[in-house]
Amino acid sequence: WGIPITNEVNRLTGLVDARVPTAWTNLTMQNGWFNPGSYNIAQYRKVGDIVYLRGVINGTLNSLPAFTLPAGFRPPANLLINTGSWSPWTTSRISLNADGTAVPDMGPGSYMPIDFQFSTSS
């Protein structure tokens, strides 16, 4: 008993703590992007090494980031995520970059759901 057991308990506790979800946190919208009032606010959380995003965004500046994820919540490489959008119905996507910036590409005046997840591991 003693140090080896204590070390193992600490190691296992760290593994359990890593699986405890963080609280849902509102994304800070930027560059004219916003959360349409009648839909879920855009938020993120992390469980283990998986980041979850949810909500709806709207805006018209496709070349500028809608939000930036904080360190620890970013993908290890740039991602291109296909999403749907409506009003008008179009195919859209969001570039989620390793620096945390998220740049939507959708029709003007559309609403984009951001319900997806990704791993922070490479």
Salt bridges, closest charged atoms under 4 A:
GLU8 OE2 - ARG11 NH2 2.78
ASP105 OD2 - ARG93 NE 3.44
